């Protein structure tokens, strides 16, 4: 009657179940994503403290850049630091 056989109904039920579980899975992912955003610490917007920055100078003997305040000598004998 109406061309519905048991195999066609079984496939239809399988498709409906797959779609149902797919939507449940997507809902769980969305819920977890929202919970992760709620637990994430807020981003600081430029008003924070700046990282420590030190000036560097180039060694005239070897050409390496060293920290100006605490320069230590390199392995070359003509190093001024």
ABEGO torsion letter per residue (X at the ends): XGGBBAAAAAAAAAAAAAAAAAAAAAAAAAAAAAAAAAABBBBBBGABBBBBBBBBBBBAAAGBBBBAAABBBBABAABAX
